[in-house]
Amino acid sequence: MNAKQYVQHLLDFIDESPSPWHAVASVEAAIQPFQFVKLDEAVKWQLQAGGRYYVVRDDSSVVLFVLGHKAPAEAGFKIVGAHTDSPGFRIRPNAATASNDIARIGVEIYGGPILATFTDRDLSLAGRVSYVDGKGNLSHKLVRFDQSLVRLPNLAIHLNRGVNEDGLKLHKQNELFLLFAQLTADQLPPQPYFVALLAQAAEIEAAQILSWDLAVYDTQKGAFWGANQEFYANSQIDNLASCHAGLQALLDDAVLNTSASTLVCAFFDHEEIGSRSHIGAAGSFLTDILQRVSIATSSDREAMSCASANSFLISADMAHAYHPNFASAYEADHSVIVNQGPAIKSNANRRYSSESISTAHFIRWCKEADVPYQRYSHRSDLPCGSTIGPIASANLGIRSVDIGCPMWAMHSIRESAGVQDHEYMIKVLKRFFAN
């Protein structure tokens, strides 16, 4: 595929993944033709040399691995880590309320979204519901409203005269309710009406529903833009673009069948809220998987320690691209430009995991793949964000580098990035896996 074809594939991947739970389902669909075997954490594993496997934990985190021709104790793990979640809104348990017969949906803020970007968009809901099935067992399933279902209308400028001078400010408790319906008398109260719609979308009875995890998403599809269609826009580019790039690299024919090392893609939920959960990068998920692989491939008690010492982690997360309208927001000597290659992200306080040796490794892989690279460092007078890199590297004792494609409007509901950069990222990740 060429760069534009890769990005069209990415846009389709994002459009099919309106929530972290859907993102993992999209990964499962993508690997289905490649004979990956799904493993159950609750049973013992029987692994075969060269085998392809994956593990899903709680529906929204997934680890895929391809056993190398040598044991991990000898050849190590090559890991690409990314995250499936994006900042936004999540629906409260007692979701629906009404004011003057206008039904509204209550939300909590998830992570650090740019709140103003959610106004006046064609929004809907997606996630999973937990319910009692026909046999009395607890079960769960994905649910998605395809049509525009909710909206956060702006207040007219006539009623908010200072909005262009002071910026749009939304009270997090009082002003983020999503308008949902104009209810008639037989549709009140609003909560049962909302649950009935949710049951209809899930194709179950309302009385079966016990709870839900629902995210708000933008129904507008991804698109190319720019005079030469050199940019693309969508929601959740941070960080589904990195998940997609890692997956495309792993599924390359030259990668799948040739590596001595065990190849791993680890895509975690909850990065945007600190990763501290049983499915986040700060939890045991990846450690559990790697330890079980080490045990399955060696009887030596020191196998995992040897494997860690021979391993490398690329933490792939998006980077802040230089925005010419806001030049003062960037460290002048480390501005990264869209479509000029992945950025290696460095921070002296270890908000990123990169250091000189891991950085040198990544630069070498870029050169071998004929991919340009850039260096990103944050302004010293602004707080620096972080990634799964420092967390996973510390948990595993594995050397790591933080990298990412440059993008604009990170944490907006509509983000943008460069078409060529996505192909660059896939190429260098292929080189990493195949090295």
C-alpha positions as CSV (number, residue, x, y, z in Angstrom):
1,M,0.0,0.0,0.0
2,N,1.1,3.6,-0.5
3,A,0.8,6.3,2.1
4,K,-2.8,7.4,1.2
5,Q,-4.0,3.8,1.1
6,Y,-2.5,3.2,4.6
7,V,-4.3,6.3,5.9
8,Q,-7.6,5.4,4.3
9,H,-7.3,2.0,6.0
10,L,-6.5,3.9,9.3
11,L,-9.6,6.2,8.8
12,D,-11.8,3.1,8.3
13,F,-10.2,1.5,11.4
14,I,-11.0,4.6,13.5
15,D,-14.5,4.9,12.2
16,E,-15.2,1.3,13.2
17,S,-13.8,2.0,16.7
18,P,-15.9,4.6,18.4
19,S,-14.9,3.3,21.9
20,P,-11.9,1.4,23.4
21,W,-14.1,-1.7,23.4
22,H,-14.8,-1.4,19.7
23,A,-11.1,-0.7,19.0
24,V,-10.2,-4.1,20.4
25,A,-12.9,-5.7,18.4
26,S,-11.5,-4.0,15.3
27,V,-8.1,-5.4,16.1
28,E,-9.6,-8.9,16.5
29,A,-11.3,-8.5,13.1
30,A,-8.0,-7.3,11.5
31,I,-6.0,-10.3,12.7
32,Q,-8.7,-13.0,11.9
33,P,-7.2,-13.8,8.5
34,F,-3.7,-14.3,10.0
35,Q,-4.6,-17.4,12.1
36,F,-4.0,-15.8,15.5
37,V,-5.2,-18.0,18.4
38,K,-7.1,-16.3,21.2
39,L,-5.8,-17.4,24.7
40,D,-7.8,-17.5,27.9
41,E,-6.0,-16.1,30.9
42,A,-8.0,-18.5,33.2
43,V,-6.5,-21.7,31.7
44,K,-3.1,-23.1,31.1
45,W,-1.5,-22.3,27.7
46,Q,0.1,-24.6,25.2
47,L,2.3,-22.5,22.9
48,Q,3.9,-23.6,19.7
49,A,7.1,-22.3,18.2
50,G,6.2,-19.6,15.6
51,G,2.7,-19.5,16.9
52,R,0.5,-16.4,16.7
53,Y,-1.6,-15.6,19.8
54,Y,-3.5,-12.8,21.5
55,V,-5.1,-12.1,24.8
56,V,-7.9,-9.6,25.5
57,R,-8.4,-8.3,29.1
58,D,-11.8,-6.7,30.0
59,D,-12.6,-6.1,26.3
60,S,-10.6,-2.9,25.9
61,S,-6.9,-4.0,26.2
62,V,-5.2,-6.5,24.0
63,V,-1.8,-8.1,23.7
64,L,-0.8,-9.8,20.5
65,F,2.4,-11.9,20.2
66,V,4.2,-14.0,17.6
67,L,6.7,-16.5,19.1
68,G,10.1,-16.1,17.5
69,H,12.4,-18.8,16.3
70,K,14.4,-18.5,19.4
71,A,13.2,-18.5,23.0
72,P,12.7,-15.0,24.6
73,A,15.4,-15.8,27.2
74,E,17.9,-15.8,24.2
75,A,16.3,-13.3,21.7
76,G,14.1,-11.2,23.9
77,F,10.8,-9.5,23.2
78,K,10.3,-6.7,20.7
79,I,7.3,-4.7,21.9
80,V,5.3,-1.9,20.4
81,G,3.0,-0.3,23.0
82,A,0.1,2.1,22.4
83,H,-3.3,2.9,23.9
84,T,-6.9,2.3,22.8
85,D,-8.6,5.1,24.8
86,S,-9.0,8.8,24.0
87,P,-10.2,11.8,26.1
88,G,-13.8,12.6,26.0
89,F,-17.1,12.1,27.9
90,R,-18.5,9.0,29.6
91,I,-22.1,8.5,30.4
92,R,-23.2,8.5,34.1
93,P,-25.1,5.6,35.6
94,N,-28.2,7.6,36.2
95,A,-27.9,9.0,32.8
96,A,-31.1,10.8,31.8
97,T,-32.7,13.8,33.3
98,A,-35.3,16.3,32.1
99,S,-35.8,20.1,32.2
100,N,-39.0,21.6,30.7
101,D,-39.5,18.3,28.9
102,I,-36.0,18.4,27.3
103,A,-34.2,15.2,28.1
104,R,-30.5,15.5,28.8
105,I,-27.7,12.9,29.3
106,G,-25.3,13.4,32.2
107,V,-21.6,12.9,31.5
108,E,-18.3,12.7,33.3
109,I,-15.1,14.0,31.8
110,Y,-12.7,11.2,30.8
111,G,-9.1,12.3,30.7
112,G,-8.2,15.8,29.4
113,P,-10.3,16.6,26.3
114,I,-10.6,20.1,24.8
115,L,-14.2,20.6,26.0
116,A,-15.1,23.3,23.6
117,T,-14.5,21.1,20.6
118,F,-17.4,18.9,21.6
119,T,-20.0,21.7,21.0
120,D,-22.2,21.7,17.9
121,R,-21.0,18.3,16.8
122,D,-23.1,15.3,15.6
123,L,-22.5,13.1,18.7
124,S,-23.6,9.6,19.6
125,L,-22.9,6.9,22.1
126,A,-20.9,3.6,21.9
127,G,-19.5,1.1,24.3
128,R,-20.7,-2.0,26.0
129,V,-23.7,-3.1,28.2
130,S,-23.7,-5.8,30.9
131,Y,-26.9,-7.8,31.2
132,V,-28.5,-11.0,32.3
133,D,-28.9,-13.4,29.3
134,G,-31.8,-15.8,28.7
135,K,-30.1,-18.4,30.9
136,G,-29.7,-16.2,33.9
137,N,-26.0,-15.7,33.3
138,L,-24.1,-12.3,33.4
139,S,-23.1,-11.3,29.9
140,H,-22.0,-8.3,28.0
141,K,-22.0,-7.0,24.4
142,L,-20.9,-4.1,22.3
143,V,-23.5,-1.4,21.5
144,R,-23.4,1.6,19.2
145,F,-25.8,4.2,18.0
146,D,-24.9,4.9,14.4
147,Q,-27.1,8.0,14.1
148,S,-26.5,11.4,15.7
149,L,-28.2,10.9,19.1
150,V,-27.0,13.7,21.4
151,R,-25.6,17.2,21.1
152,L,-23.9,20.0,23.1
153,P,-25.3,23.2,21.5
154,N,-23.3,26.4,22.0
155,L,-24.9,29.3,23.8
156,A,-25.6,32.0,21.2
157,I,-23.2,34.9,21.1
158,H,-26.1,37.3,21.9
159,L,-26.2,35.6,25.3
160,N,-22.4,35.2,25.7
161,R,-21.0,38.4,24.3
162,G,-17.4,37.8,25.5
163,V,-16.9,34.4,23.9
164,N,-14.6,35.5,21.2
165,E,-12.4,37.5,23.6
166,D,-12.5,35.2,26.6
167,G,-12.8,31.8,24.9
168,L,-15.6,29.3,25.4
169,K,-15.6,28.2,29.0
170,L,-18.0,25.3,30.0
171,H,-18.8,24.6,33.6
172,K,-17.8,21.0,34.1
173,Q,-20.7,20.2,36.4
174,N,-23.6,22.3,35.0
175,E,-23.0,22.9,31.3
176,L,-21.9,19.6,29.8
177,F,-25.2,17.8,29.8
178,L,-26.0,16.5,26.3
179,L,-29.4,17.4,24.8
180,F,-31.1,14.1,23.9
181,A,-34.8,14.3,23.2
182,Q,-38.0,16.4,23.5
183,L,-40.1,14.0,25.5
184,T,-43.9,13.6,25.4
185,A,-45.8,12.7,28.6
186,D,-45.8,9.0,27.9
187,Q,-42.0,9.0,27.5
188,L,-41.4,10.4,31.0
189,P,-39.5,9.8,33.2
190,P,-36.4,10.1,31.0
191,Q,-34.2,7.3,32.5
192,P,-36.5,4.4,31.5
193,Y,-36.8,5.9,28.1
194,F,-33.0,6.1,27.7
195,V,-32.6,2.5,28.9
196,A,-35.3,1.3,26.5
197,L,-33.4,2.9,23.6
198,L,-30.2,1.3,24.8
199,A,-31.9,-2.1,25.0
200,Q,-33.2,-1.6,21.5
201,A,-29.6,-0.9,20.2
202,A,-28.3,-3.9,22.1
203,E,-31.2,-6.1,20.9
204,I,-32.1,-7.2,24.4
205,E,-34.9,-6.4,26.8
206,A,-34.6,-3.3,29.0
207,A,-35.2,-5.4,32.1
208,Q,-32.0,-7.4,31.3
209,I,-29.7,-4.4,31.5
210,L,-27.7,-4.1,34.7
211,S,-25.0,-1.5,33.8
212,W,-23.0,0.0,31.0
213,D,-19.8,1.7,29.9
214,L,-20.6,4.2,27.2
215,A,-18.4,6.8,25.5
216,V,-19.5,9.8,23.5
217,Y,-18.2,9.8,20.0
218,D,-18.4,12.0,16.9
219,T,-20.3,10.5,14.0
220,Q,-18.5,12.4,11.3
221,K,-16.2,10.1,9.3
222,G,-12.5,10.6,8.9
223,A,-11.4,12.6,5.9
224,F,-8.4,13.8,3.9
225,W,-7.8,17.5,3.6
226,G,-5.3,20.1,2.3
227,A,-4.5,21.4,-1.2
228,N,-2.8,18.1,-2.0
229,Q,-4.8,15.9,0.4
230,E,-1.6,15.6,2.4
231,F,-3.4,15.8,5.8
232,Y,-6.1,13.8,7.4
233,A,-8.6,14.4,10.2
234,N,-10.6,12.2,12.5
235,S,-11.4,11.7,16.2
236,Q,-9.2,9.4,18.3
237,I,-6.0,9.8,16.1
238,D,-4.4,10.0,19.5
239,N,-3.8,7.1,19.8
240,L,-5.6,4.7,17.4
241,A,-3.2,5.9,14.7
242,S,-0.3,4.3,16.7
243,C,-2.3,1.1,17.3
244,H,-3.0,0.9,13.6
245,A,0.7,1.5,12.7
246,G,1.9,-1.2,15.2
247,L,-0.7,-3.7,13.9
248,Q,0.2,-3.1,10.3
249,A,3.9,-3.6,11.0
250,L,3.3,-6.8,12.9
251,L,1.0,-8.3,10.2
252,D,3.6,-7.7,7.4
253,D,4.4,-11.0,5.7
254,A,8.2,-10.4,6.0
255,V,7.8,-9.8,9.8
256,L,5.4,-12.6,10.7
257,N,7.6,-15.5,9.5
258,T,11.2,-14.4,10.0
259,S,11.9,-13.0,13.5
260,A,14.1,-14.8,16.0
261,S,12.6,-12.5,18.8
262,T,9.1,-12.8,20.1
263,L,7.1,-9.9,18.6
264,V,4.5,-8.1,20.7
265,C,1.9,-5.5,20.2
266,A,0.4,-4.3,23.5
267,F,-2.6,-1.9,23.3
268,F,-3.8,-0.6,26.6
269,D,-6.9,1.1,27.9
270,H,-6.8,3.9,30.5
271,E,-3.6,5.7,29.4
272,E,-5.5,9.0,29.3
273,I,-6.4,8.6,33.0
274,G,-3.0,7.5,34.3
275,S,-2.9,3.7,33.4
276,R,-3.5,2.6,36.9
277,S,-5.9,-0.3,36.4
278,H,-5.8,-4.0,35.9
279,I,-5.9,-3.4,32.2
280,G,-3.7,-0.3,32.0
281,A,0.0,-0.1,31.4
282,A,0.6,0.3,35.2
283,G,-1.2,-3.0,35.9
284,S,0.0,-6.5,35.5
285,F,-1.4,-7.3,32.1
286,L,1.7,-7.2,29.9
287,T,3.9,-8.5,32.7
288,D,1.6,-11.5,33.1
289,I,1.7,-12.3,29.4
290,L,5.4,-12.0,29.0
291,Q,6.1,-14.1,32.1
292,R,3.7,-16.9,30.9
293,V,5.4,-16.9,27.5
294,S,8.8,-17.1,29.2
295,I,7.6,-20.0,31.3
296,A,6.1,-21.8,28.3
297,T,9.4,-21.6,26.4
298,S,11.9,-22.3,29.1
299,S,12.1,-24.2,32.4
300,D,14.9,-21.9,33.6
301,R,13.9,-19.8,36.6
302,E,15.9,-16.9,35.3
303,A,14.3,-17.0,31.8
304,M,12.1,-13.9,32.3
305,S,15.0,-11.8,33.7
306,C,17.2,-12.8,30.7
307,A,14.3,-12.0,28.3
308,S,13.8,-8.6,29.8
309,A,17.5,-7.8,29.5
310,N,17.4,-8.8,25.8
311,S,14.2,-6.8,25.0
312,F,13.1,-3.4,23.7
313,L,9.9,-1.4,24.0
314,I,8.8,1.2,21.6
315,S,6.1,3.4,23.2
316,A,4.2,4.8,20.2
317,D,2.0,7.8,21.0
318,M,1.3,10.9,19.0
319,A,3.5,14.0,19.2
320,H,2.7,17.8,19.2
321,A,3.2,19.2,15.7
322,Y,4.4,22.8,15.2
323,H,1.4,25.1,14.7
324,P,2.4,28.3,12.9
325,N,-0.4,30.3,14.5
326,F,0.9,29.5,18.0
327,A,4.7,29.5,17.5
328,S,5.4,30.6,21.1
329,A,3.9,27.3,22.4
330,Y,6.9,25.3,21.3
331,E,10.5,24.9,22.3
332,A,12.1,26.7,19.4
333,D,14.9,24.2,18.7
334,H,12.6,21.2,18.9
335,S,9.6,22.0,16.9
336,V,8.4,19.0,14.8
337,I,6.8,19.4,11.5
338,V,3.9,17.4,10.0
339,N,4.9,14.9,7.2
340,Q,8.6,15.1,8.1
341,G,8.9,11.8,10.0
342,P,8.2,10.4,13.5
343,A,9.4,12.4,16.5
344,I,11.6,11.0,19.2
345,K,10.2,12.4,22.4
346,S,12.7,13.3,25.3
347,N,12.2,14.7,28.8
348,A,14.8,15.0,31.5
349,N,12.3,14.2,34.2
350,R,11.3,10.9,32.5
351,R,7.9,11.9,31.4
352,Y,9.0,10.1,28.3
353,S,11.1,6.9,28.5
354,S,13.7,7.9,25.8
355,E,17.4,8.1,26.8
356,S,20.5,8.2,24.7
357,I,20.9,4.5,24.0
358,S,17.3,3.8,23.2
359,T,17.2,7.0,21.1
360,A,20.2,5.8,19.1
361,H,18.6,2.5,18.5
362,F,15.5,4.2,17.0
363,I,17.6,6.5,14.9
364,R,19.4,3.5,13.4
365,W,16.1,1.8,12.6
366,C,14.9,5.0,10.9
367,K,18.0,5.2,8.8
368,E,17.8,1.5,7.9
369,A,14.1,2.0,6.9
370,D,14.9,5.2,4.9
371,V,12.6,7.1,7.2
372,P,13.3,10.7,8.4
373,Y,13.1,11.4,12.1
374,Q,12.7,14.5,14.3
375,R,13.5,15.3,17.9
376,Y,10.8,16.7,20.3
377,S,11.4,18.4,23.7
378,H,8.7,20.3,25.6
379,R,8.8,23.9,26.8
380,S,10.3,24.1,30.3
381,D,7.6,26.4,31.5
382,L,4.7,24.1,30.5
383,P,3.8,20.8,32.2
384,C,4.8,17.8,30.0
385,G,2.4,15.0,29.3
386,S,3.4,11.4,29.6
387,T,2.8,8.0,28.0
388,I,2.8,4.3,28.7
389,G,6.5,4.3,28.0
390,P,7.9,5.2,31.5
391,I,5.3,3.1,33.2
392,A,5.7,-0.1,31.2
393,S,9.5,0.3,31.0
394,A,9.7,0.5,34.8
395,N,7.3,-2.4,35.4
396,L,9.2,-4.7,33.0
397,G,12.8,-3.5,33.4
398,I,13.0,-3.1,29.6
399,R,14.8,-0.4,27.7
400,S,12.3,1.9,25.9
401,V,12.0,4.9,23.6
402,D,9.0,7.2,23.2
403,I,8.1,8.2,19.7
404,G,5.1,9.4,17.8
405,C,3.8,11.0,14.6
406,P,3.3,14.8,14.7
407,M,-0.3,15.9,15.0
408,W,-2.4,19.0,15.5
409,A,-5.2,19.6,18.0
410,M,-4.3,16.7,20.3
411,H,-7.3,15.9,22.6
412,S,-9.8,17.7,20.3
413,I,-12.7,15.7,19.2
414,R,-11.4,16.4,15.6
415,E,-7.6,15.9,15.4
416,S,-5.3,16.2,12.3
417,A,-2.1,14.6,11.2
418,G,0.1,14.0,8.1
419,V,-0.6,11.3,5.5
420,Q,3.1,10.6,4.8
421,D,4.0,10.4,8.5
422,H,1.7,7.4,9.0
423,E,3.5,5.4,6.3
424,Y,6.9,6.5,7.8
425,M,5.8,5.1,11.2
426,I,4.7,1.8,9.7
427,K,8.0,1.5,7.8
428,V,10.2,2.1,10.9
429,L,8.1,-0.3,13.1
430,K,8.4,-3.0,10.4
431,R,12.2,-2.5,10.5
432,F,12.2,-2.7,14.3
433,F,10.2,-6.0,14.2
434,A,12.3,-7.5,11.3
435,N,15.7,-6.3,12.7
